[in-house]
């Protein structure tokens, strides 16, 4: 069984549970994980010469832990336009929130070619999440399109984003400075995604796990369970 999300604290999971990152596994008292991977051929070629006039946020903006307001603040401080993929200008799910800035655009819940075209035009992902991200499909999709990642250092993000592909910080000012300066190699970001997070690599990891179980091994001696963690992770404004 693959555990994709953060489970409730101390809730026991099956003995043969597999997690989706080293950090995700460790927070459940485990060392068993296989990174998620995507079929990059389905995403098409990347145009590295295309103009990239904005940054983007990708995720469910209505979730507080995704911190879309933090992304808006970072983009504003850096003086760049922001495209929000996964949210709307008016959000009543979090009380009443209306984003007034005309430098912030909202694409709503998008997928398919529309989403891919928007990612192609971005100069970077701003992703200041306030929880331990189990993996981060938004991160590897963005890397595939040559987008460096400006994010908080929580959960699996340090495993996905090496120094050559972005900046990890819990400080709004530090992330804004990094966005303003830029300077990352889009092709290096693309290679990070294709080399480490492909569907083929994921399949190979699971085949090794399945073979161990077929050979009679049990992945955990006792049920893995989430240990206590901070409810609200730091975000320095």
N, C-alpha and C positions, 0 to 999 in steps of 0.2 A: 504494500500500500504506500502511495506517495502522499505525504502531508504537505499541502501547498501553502497553507496559511499559518498564522500564529494561533496555536491552540489555546483553549482556556488554561489558566495556571493550574498545575498539578493534576490535570486530567490525563489519565493513562491512555496511551496509544498502543496499537498492536505491536507485537514483538518484532515483526518484520517491516516496520515503518521505515521509509526512505525520505529524507528531507531534500530541500532544493538548493542549499548552500551550506558552506562550512559553518557560518555563523548561526544559521537556522538550526542546524543539527546540534551545535554546541549548546544553544539555549534550551534544548530538550534533553541534555545529558547524553548526546549521541555523537558519533563520528561518521555516521552513514549518510552520504548525500550524493546526489547527481545533479549537476547544473542543468537548468532548463536550456533548451536549444530550439532554434527556429530553422525552417526551410528557407534559406536565403534566396534560392532561385526564384521562389514565388514573389520576392520583393523587387525583382528586376534590377537593372544596372543603376549605378549611382553616377550622377552628373556632378563631378567635383568642381567644374568650372561655372556652374550656375550661380547667379547672384544670390546672396543669403542675407536679406535685409532685416530679419527679426530673429529673436530667440523663441523657444516654445516651452510650454508646460504640457505634460501628457499624463493623464490619470483622472480618477474620479474626483473632480474638484469639490463635490459636496462633502467628501470625507475630510474632517478636520485634520486628521493625521497626514493628509497629503499636502496641506499647507499651501494652497494656491495663493493665499494672500501674501505669504512669504515670497513666492515667486514673483508676484506683481511688484512687491516692494524692491526686490533685488533688481529687477529689470528697470524700474523707475530710477533707482539710485545710479544705475549704470548708464542711463540715457539711451536705452534700446527699446524697440517695440517688442511686445510679447504676444504670441498667439497661444491661446488656451485651447487645447484639444481635450475635451472631456468635461466641459462646463459651459454655463451661460452667464450673460451679463447680470441678469436678475436671478438670484437664488433664494428661494424661501424655505429650502430644506434646513438651512442653518439659521433660522430666525428670518431676518430680512437683510439681505446683502445685495447692494447694487454697486457695480464697479463703474465709476464715472469717467475714469481716464480714457481718452480716445486713443492713447498709445497701446491700449490692451484690446485685442480682438478675440472673439469667442467663436470657435467652430462647432461647438456642441459635441455630441457623441458621434464621432466620425469613424469610418472604417474604410476598407477597400482602397481603391485608387485615390480617392480624395485625401485620405490620411497620408498615403505614401507621398503624394505630391506636396503636401504641406511640410512633411518632414524633410523632403529634398530641398526646400527653400529656407531651412533654418540654420542659423549659425551656432546653435547650442541649446541643450536641454537645461532648464533651471528646475531643480527637483529637491527643494528643501524639506523633505519629509520629517515628521516628528514622531516616528515610530521605527522599530527595527524592521526594515523591509526584508521579507523572507527571501526574495530574489530581486526582481525588477525587470520585467519584460520591456517596460517603457525605456529603460536604460539601454538595453542591448539593441532595441529597434533604432534608437537615436544614434548610437554608435555606428550601426551599419550604414546609416546615411551620412557618416562623416561628421556628426555633431559631437563636440566635446560636452562633458557633463559637469555641471556646477551644482553640487548637492551637499546635503548633510552627511556625516560619516557614520551612518547608523545601519545596523543590520548587515546585509550582504554587500552594500555599496562599495566598501574598500576592496572586495574581491572582484568586482566588475570593472572598476574605474582605476587604472594605474595612473601614476603622475603624468604620463605622456598623453593622457586622454581626458584630463579635466582636473578640477579642484574640489576637494571635500573639506567642508568647514561648517561649523554650527554658527558662524558669525555672518550676519547680513552684509556688513561692510566688506569683509574679506571676499565673499562671493561676488559682490557687486564690482569690486576692483578687478577680480579675475575675468568677469564677463567683459568689462571695459577694455582690458588689455588684450584678451584673446590670444592669438598666436599659436594655437594648437594645429597639428597636422591632421587634416581631415582623413587622409589615407591611413594614417596610423590608427585612428579611431575605428575606421571601417575594418581594418585587419584584426583589431582586438575582438570585434564581434564575430567575424567569419572564422577566425582561428580557434576560438575557445568556446563559442556558444552556438554551434550548429546543431541541426537535428541529428546528423550522423554521430556527432560526439555524444549527444545525450543518449541515443540508442545504444551505442557501445557501452556506456556506463551502466545502463539498465541490464544489458545482456550479461555483464559480469556479475551483477547482483543476483539475477535470476539463476545463473549457474551455481553460485554459492548456495542458494537455498535448495536447488534441486539436488545438490551434493549432500544435503542434510544439515547445513549450517543454519542456525537461528541468529539473526542479525543483532539482537539484544538479549542479554541474560534476564533482564526485567523490563517491564513496559516503560518506554521513554515518556517523559512528561515535561511540560514547560516549567522552568523555574521562575520565581518571581522576578519581575523586571519593572523599571520605572514606568509610571503611567504616562508621564509627559516628559519627553526628552528636550534638552535645552535648545533654545533658539535665541541667539543674542541679537537684539534689535539695535 
